[in-house]
């Protein structure tokens, strides 16, 4: 136990302490800047950073997420400060924390993830634009206006009336921020925001520039206990819910993003929401800004090597020590430098990577509408507009059905239906299907993720009518078999049993086991004949599979190079490629009744298996010969009955004589008393005996002894779909007699 404790402390000293210092150096300037953008006392930003680090870090559900004042909330806070005053805003923050605490206790965190990311990204981008426009006026030596539109209108006049030193400080700060990321790695160990503010402060002090200094006196005088907001309580409640939901959503989305950056334990979202709630209650009571998880500091924490929550907590401690012991140094920072930092942060919040992501999912309209509405109308209105549009687009996707048609040279029409087939899409579906000429052979591909009863009835009725008019319809479902299940009368959504899994789901023609695969075709003489299953399957192979596997077979066309000779039973239930996960060109396969290998010189004489063995080992140069038997083998049942079950099949009775050595080995090991499992025991013994028969061929035996060839026995238990390794009768260093390992996932 002492060693574990010592190791934990060493890990903290090695990884978490350095990471906490990096985050601390980032957090101080960002907290001051966000407080300035929020219209709050500058000390409120430091209080939020301390509480976010210590309280949210200790109680939250993520080990590496860093919480503190968030730029995304500044727009809400500045409006609350103008409406209710600072002390009432602190009470709103406290009440919002209580709401988050209740939501976390009742396990509601996952519901926040249902908000469209396009809305969140659009909101943050709009906040970034608003912050950049408002603080750009401060950089230019003026003061920001109340709204983004007003800031934009006043910008040309502000540019015309430049204030020299103030503009130079702002430009210097932005230049350092832009260039810092391109400097050598050792230099970048100092965070860019800290370097920019230090450079601006030192330059302004050395050259005695006329700039506006940070003043903490207002922060001290305004800091007091929170008071209840005065005014319409409906608006107060709405403000509390807005702060709680926005801060909670931003924290949880940040938490999910940070989880993908490290390999440690995944975060508990409900615990994270609970921790955020307690932190907001504390920061509100102490006069701080609202707290949320912030991606910039969290990313820096992970990249700096943080392993545990100690890094987050320590960063809050360092901010507290700085605020109490070195707070006077903040007064050296020019306000224009803080404003320039906010301009830079605001521009970065318009993330092109986010735009690409939402574009890939067709949600750019949601992003743009949210961004524009937040800028023009306000945060709450813009978010509601984005959510409404996202809901409308989701409803549209549920009703949108795509029908594509393509005619082959042979006159067959390929129709692909994509989307969700609901009653809302039935009008479009029926309109498109009715344009198909009567009597046309149709291959219908259903690439759908849902089909309700109305859509099924419409599609099924069209199919029956089309076939009644002389046409043909072959339906192939590329994903779930909605049509097949409905046509078979199966329940689409069982109440107490799992969903039905169609037979042979791994095959493209799985649904045809329920419906006849053949179809009536006119014969030359005017009669009808049923198309062969394999002919229909070959047609389907040419239509679907051949284009996919053509590159493989083009490469294999010149020469075959299998690595295995696979000898198995002719039983139709044995599928070598399936049970061995092999593909084209892997197996040189021999199939016969009973997977028998006639011994050299045995009677009746048979050269077919011998020819395959010689060709595989001496021409193809295979490395492995595998004999695969199976449970319930009919050939072994015939051997066990001494040929009686072969009845009046003389060829079969002669062939089964090659299995008598297996019967002799079975009697030697099991005795002559038959029992209920005797057949399956014989099936296993037969595999071992056939491996022994292979050794009767001199070339095979020489290659085995030289280590150039390996003999492997497999036994496929049909009922359990399990493949077992069967060791040869001769013990080898790698396989001992009696081994019964199963080739399954647990290995």
N, C-alpha and C positions, 0 to 999 in steps of 0.2 A: 504493500500500500504506500509506503514511504517512497519507493521508487517511482510509482505512478504519479504521486504528487510532485516529486522533484522533476520528473519528465514534463509534466504539465506546466510547471513554472518556467522551465527552460524553453519550452515551445513558445510560451507567451513572450518571454524576453527576446527571443530570436525573431519571431514573426509579427506578433500583435503590437508590441511597443513601437517598432519603426513604422508600421502601417498607421498607427494612431497619430503619430507626429505628422505624417504626410497629410492625412485627412484634416487635422487641426489647422495646418497652414492653408488649406483650401477653404475651410469652413469660416474662418474669421472674416476675410474680405467679402465672401459671398453673403454672409449673414448681414454684414453692414449694408451691403448694396441692396439686398432684398428689403431690409427695413426701410431704407430710403425710398425705394420704389413703392412700398406699401403705404407711405405717408405716416409711418409709425415712428416713435422714438428709436434712435439707433441702438440703444441698449436692449430694446425688445428683440432685436435680431440675435444678440449674443445670449440673451436668456433662453430663447428658443433653441439655439444651438446646444447649450448646456443641458437643457431638459431633454431634447431629442437624443443626445448622446447617452446620458446617464439613465434616464427613466425608460425611454423607448428601447434603448439598447439592452437594458437588463430584463425588461418584461416582454419584449417582442418575440415573435416566432421565428425570426431570421437571425442567423448567427453573424452575418456580415453586412446586412443592410444598415445604412447610416441615415438617421432621421434628423430633421432640422427645419428651419424656415425654407419654404419652397417658392420659387419664382412663379409657379403656376397659380398660387393662391394670392399673389400680390394684388391682382385686379379686384378680387373680392374684398380684401382687407381695406384697400384704399377707398372703396365705395362705402364700406361700413364706417370707417373713420370719419368720412365727410358727413355721413347721415346721423350717426349716433354719438360720435366722439370716441376717444381712445379707450377710456375706462369701460364704457359699455361694450366696445368691441372685444375687450378681454373677457367679459362675461359671456358674450356669444361664443367665444372660443372654448371657454370652460363648459358651457352647455353642449356644444358640439362634441367635445370629448366624452361627455356622459352618454350621448347618443351612440357614439362609436363603441363605447364600453358595453352597452346593452346589446348592440348588434353582434359584437364578438362573443359575448356570453351565450347568445342564442344561435351561434354557428351560422351566421348570415354572410360570412366573408365571401364564399363562392359566388353569391348572387351578384356581387360587384363586378365579377369578371364577365358577366353577361352584357355589360356595356360595350358597344362597338368600339374597338381601338381607333377606328377612323374618327370618331367623335372626340376621343381623348387627345389624339394627336392634333386634330384641327383646333381644339380648344387651346392646347399648349402653344401651337404656332401663332394663334391670334394673340394670346397673352404676350408672346415674344415680340410681335409686331408693335403692340401697344406700348410695351415697356421701352422698346428701342425708339419709337417716335417721341415719347414723353421725355426720355432722358437725353435725347439728342439736343433738345433745347437747352438743357443744363450744360451740356458739353460746349455749346456755342455761346454760353455766357448769359442766357436768358432764363426763363422759368417755364415749366410745362403747363399746358392747358388741361381742362377738365376731361376732354374726350380725345379719342384718337383722330377723329375727323378734324376737330379744331386744331390739334397739333399739326396735322398735315397742311391745313390751310395757312397756318401762321409760319410754317417752315421757311418759305422763300424770303419773307421779311426778316426772319431771324438770321438767315445766312447773309443777307445784305448788311446787317448790323453786327459784324463780328467783334468779339472782345479778345484781343490778341493773346495775352498770357493764358487765359482760361482755355481758349481753343487749342493752344500749343500743348497744355497739360493733357487735354482729352485725346488729342492726336497721338501724343507720346504713349499714353496708356494703351490705346488701341493697337499701335504699332508693335509694342512689346508683346501684347497678347497674341497677335497674328504671327509674329516671327518666332516666338518661344518654342512652338512645337517642332520647328525645323532645326533646332540647335542640337548639339551632341547630347547623348543620353545622360552623361554626368551632369550637364548643366540643367537638363529638364528634371532632375531630381528635385529642384526647387519648383513648386507649383507656379504656373503662369500668372494667376491672379495676384499672388503675393509679390512676385517679381515686378509686375506692372505697377502696383500701388507703391512699392518701395521706390522704384525708379522715378515715378511721378513726384512723390513726396521729397525725395532727395534733390531732384532737379529744381523743383520750385523753391526749396529752402536755400540751395546754393546760389541761384540766380535772383533770389528775392522777388519772385514773380507775384503779381497781384492776383491772387486766387482766393476762393472762398474755402476756409478751413472747416473741418468737421467740428461741430459744437455739441458736446455732451450735456450741456447745462439743461437743455429742454428735456432730455431723457431723464435726468434726475428729478426735475420738478414735476413731470407728468407721471412718474412711476408711483402708483398707489393701488390700493385694492380695487378690484373690478366692481362696477355698479350695474344695476339692472337697466336695460335700454328703455327709453321713454318713446312712446309712439304706438302705432297700430301693432297689436300683438300678433296679428296674422303675418305681418311682414317680419317681425322678429323671429317667429317660429320658422318662417321660410328661410331666413338668413342662417339660423342654426342648422337646419337640415342641409342647406347648400354647402356650408363649410364642412359639415360632417361627411357628406357624401363625396364631395370633391377631394378632400384630404384623404378619405378612406380609399377611394378608387385609385388615386395617384400612388398611394403607399402600396396597395396590393398589386397593381400592375408593375410597379418598380420591383416588388418582392419576387414576382414571377420571373421578371427579366434577369434579376441578379442570380436566381437559382440556376440559370443556364450558364453562368460564368464560372462556377466553382464546382468541385467534385465532392463537397461535404454533404452533410445531412440537409434534406429538403426542408423548406420553411413550413411552419404551421400557420396557415393564413388566418384562422380564427384567433389564435394567440397573438399574431401580429396586429390584428385589428384591435384586440383588447389592450395591448401595450400602447398602441397609438392613442386610444381613448384616454388612458390614464395620463399619458404625457401631455395631451392637450388640456386636460383638466388642471394639471400642475402648471403648465406654462401660462394658461389663462389666469390662474390665481396669482402668479408672480408677476404678471404684466408683460408677458412675452407674446410673440407672433404665433399663429397656428403652426403645428408641427406635422410634417408628412415625410414619408420616405423619399429621398432624392437620389436620382440616378447618377448624377455627376460624382457626388461624394462616395456613393456606394461602389461605383465602378473603380474609382481611385483606391478605395479600401481593398477590393479584391486584387487589383493589379499590384498593390504594394505588398501582398503576401499575407493578408489577415487570415487567420484560421478560426478564431472564436469571437464571441461577442465582447471579449476584453478590449479589442481594438476600438470598437464603437464607444464603449463606456469611457475608456481612457481619453479618447479625443474630446469628449464632453468635459472631462476633468481638466485637460490642458486649456480649453477655452475658458473655463471658470478661473483657473489660476491666472491666465492672461488678463481677463477682465478686471480681476481684483488687484493684481500686482502691477500691471503694465498698461492699464486702460488709458492713461494720459497720453501714450504714444499715438493713440488713434487721432488725436487732435492735429497731428502733423499731416494727415492725409487730406489732400484737396478734394472738395466735393465734386469738382469736375472729373477727377480721376475715378471716383466711385460711379459717377454717371456714365463715364466711358465704359467702365466694366459692365454696367447693366446693358448698355447698347450692344456690346459684344455678346453678352449672354442672350439677349433678346433675339439677335440675328441667328445665333446657333440653335435656338428653340424651333426655328423653321427648318426642320430636319429633312433633307432630300431623301434619306434612306426610308423614312416613314412614308413619304409620298410614293416611293417605288413599291413599298409593301402594299399599301392600300390600292394602288393601281393594279397590282397583280390579282386582287380580289374584286375588282370592279367597284370600289368604294370611294373613288376620287370625288364624285358629287357630294357625298356625305362630308368628306374632309373640307371641300371648298365651301359648302354652305355653312358648316360650323364656323370656319375661320372668318368668313365675311360677316355672318350674323353677330358673332361675338364682338367684332370690331365696330360694327354699326349700331347694334342695339344694346349689347351688354352680355355679360358672361352667362347668366341664367337663361336669358332668351335664346342666345346662340346655341347653348348645349341642348335645350329643348327642341330647337329647330333641327339640329343634327340628329337627335334621337328619333324624331318623327320621320325624317327622311330615311334613316336606316331601317325603321320598321316598315315603311312603304316599299323600299327596295326588297326587303326580305319577303314581303307578301307578293311582290311581283315575281320573284324567283319561284315561289310556290305555284304561281299560275302560268308561268312561261313554259311553253312546250316548243321544242325545236324539231322540225320534221325535214329531213334531208333525203332527197331522192337521186338515184343514179342508175342509169340503165346500162346493162352489159351488152356485149356484141351478140350474145345468144338470145337476146330479147328478154332476159330476166331483169326485173326491177328490184334494186336494193333500196330499202327504205330504213332509215335510222331515226328513231324517236328518242330524244334526250330530254331530261328534266324531271320534274315531279308531276305525275299524272293525277290531278285532282279534278273534281267536278268543275272548277273554274276554268280548266284548260280544255274541257270537252268540246266546246264550240270550235276552237281552232283545230283540234285533233280530227274531228269528224269532217271539217271542211277540207283538210289536206288529204284525208284518206279517200274521200269521194271523188277526187280528181284522178284517181288511179283507174285506167281503163278496165272494163270487164274482161275476164279471161286472161289477164296478165299473170304470169308466174311471179310471185313476190317473195323475196327474202327480207323478213322484217326483223331488224335488230332493235331490242329494247334496252337502251342505256339509261335506265331510270333508277331513282332512289326511293320512290314511293308510288303506289297506285291505289287509289280508293275504289269503292265499288262502282261509282258512276263511270269512272274512266274504264274500268274493266268491262262493264256492260257495253259501253260504246265500242270499244275495240273488239270484243268478242262478237258482237252483232255484225260489225263490218266484216269480220273474217268469215262468218257463216254465210253472209250474203255474197261475198266475193267468190267463195268456193262453190256456192249454189249456181253462180253464173258461169262456171267453167274455169275459174282461175284457181291457183294454188297459193297457199300462204304457209311459209315455213318460219316459225318464230324462234328467235335465238335471244335469250336474255343474258346480257354480258355481266350482270352483277347478281343481285338477289332475284329469286324466281317468283316475282309477284304474280305474274300472269299464270304460271304453272300451278302455283298453290291455289289460286282462286278457281282455276278451271277444274282442279281435282276435288274441289269442295272442302279443302283443308282450311282450318281457322287461321286467319292471318296473324292474330295476336292472341295466343293461348293465355288463359288467365293464370293457371297454376303449373303449366308445363312449359319447358323451353321452346323457342320457335322451331318449327319443323325444318330439318336439314334435308334437302333433296338427295336422293340416292346418287351415287357417283358424281359428287359435286366437283371433283377435280377434272372432269371431262367437259369439253365444250358442248357436247350433245346430251348432257345429263337429263334434261327434261324429257327426252324422247323415250325414256323407259316407261313413263306414265302414258305417253301418247304414242301411237304407232309411228315408227320412224319411216316406214314406207308410205308411198302414196300411189294412188291409181294412175297408170299411164296408158295411153292408147297403144295397142299393138299394131303390127303391120296389117293383120287380117281384120282389124276393126274391133277385136275384143280388147279387154283390159287386162293388164298384168300389174302386179305389185312390184314396185322398184325394190331391188335388193338393199338390205340394210347397209352393207359395206359400200355399195355404189353411192348411196346417199351420203354415207360418211366420207367417202373420197371427194365428193363434190364439196362437202362442207370443209374438208381439209384444204382443198384448193382455194376456197373463198377466204378462209380465216387464218389457217396455220401456215400454209406454204409461204406466204410473203414474209413471215416472221423467221422461219427457220432456213430460208434460202441461203443466207450468207454462210451458215454452218455447213450445209451440204455442198455448197460450192467449194469450200475448202477441203471437204472430205472426198470430193468426186475423183481426185487423181489417185488416191491411195488410202487404204484402210490401215489403221495402226491401233488396233485394240490392245488393251493391257490385260484383259482377262478372258479366259475360256470359261463359259458358264454353261454347265450341264444341268438341266432341270427337267421336271416332268412336263408332259404335254397337257396336263390338267389346265382347263381354261381359267381357273381362278388364280393361277400363278402368273404374276406380271413382273418379270425380272427387272425392267427399268424402274418400276414403281418402288419395289421393295428394296432396291439397292441405290435409289436416287441417282441412277446413271442416265446418260444421254446418248445421242447419236455417236457412233464410233467407239464407244467404250467397251461393249461386250461382243464377243464372238460366241454366239449362242447355239447350243445343241439341245433339242427337246425330243424326248421319247417317252414311251409308256414306262413309268416307274423310275425315271432318271437313272437308268442302268448303264454301266460300262462293262461290256463283255470282257472277260479275262482273255489274255493272249492265248490263242490256240483252242479256245472253248468251242463247244458245239451247242446249238447250231451256229454255223459260221456267219459272222456279220461284220462287214468292213466299214459301214457308214460312220459309226462312232470313232473307230480307229482312224479313219481318214481325217476326220475333224481334229482329232488330237494331234496327229502328225503335222497337219497343216498349221495348226495354231502354235505348236511349240517350235517347229523347225523352220517355218516360213515367216509367220507373223511375229514370232518371238515374244509370246505372251509371258507375263511374269507370274501369273496366278491361274490355277485351275480350281474352279469352285463347283462343287456338287451340291445342289439344293433340293432337298426333299420337302415334304409337307405332311400335315396331319390328315388322317382319313384317306390315305392314298388307295385308290381302287386296285392298282397293280399289286400292292403289298397285301391287300385283302385276298387277291387271287393266289399269291404265293403262300399265304398263311393257310389257305384251304387246299394246298397241294395241287392247284390247277382246277379244282372242282368248279369254282365260281367263274372260270373262263368259259365254261359250258361248251357249246359247239362252235367255238372260234379257234380253229386249229393254229392259225398264225399267231394269235395271242398266247395260246398255251405254249407253243415252242419258244416264243420270246421270253416268257416268264421264267423259263429254265435258268436264265442268267441271274435270276434273283435267288436261286436256291442256296448259294453261298451265304447270302444274308440270313436266310432262314436257319442255316446251320449255326451261324454265329449267334443268332438270337437264342436258339435252344441251348447252346453252350453256356450262355451267360444267364438266361432266365429260367432254364429248365423247360420241360415239355408240357408244363401245366399252363393252360391259357387262362387269362384273367381279363377284366373289363378294359384295361388299358393296353392290352397286348399289341393291338394294331399300331398304335402310335409309337410304342417302344420299338416295334419292328421297323417302322418308318425311319426312326433315328438310326437304328443299327444299320439299315440299308445304306444310309449316307456314309457311315463309317466304312462299310464293306466296299462301296464303290471307290472310295479314296484308296483303299487297299488294292483294289483291282487295277487302278491306274499305275501302281508301282510294279505291276507285272510286265509293263512295257519298258524295255531297257533304256531307251532314250529319256523317258520320263523319270525313271529311277535315278539315272546318272545326274540329271539336272537338279533333282531334289537334293541329292547328297552333296552336290557342289554348291548348294545355296542359291542357284539361279532360278529355281522354280518353287513356288509354295503351293501346297494343296490345302484347300479350305473347305470345310463342311458347314452348310447352313441348313436350318430346319425352320420352315415357316408354319406357325400355328395359325390356321385360317380363322378360327373362331375369335382369337384375341388380336389378330393382325400383328403378331410379334415375330421377329426374326431372332433365332437363337443360334449361337455358334456350337457346332458339334465337332469335338476333337477327333482326330484319326485314331484308329486302333493302336498304331505304333506311337508311343509317347515321344514327344520332342521337347527340347529345352523350353520352348515357348508355350506349348499346349500340353496339359496333363490330362490323362484319362479321367473321365468323370466330370470334367468342366461343363457347366451348363449356363454360361453367361448369356444375358439377353442384350441384344443391340437396341437399346432404348435411350430415351433422353436422360434418364438418371445416371447413365455412365459418364 
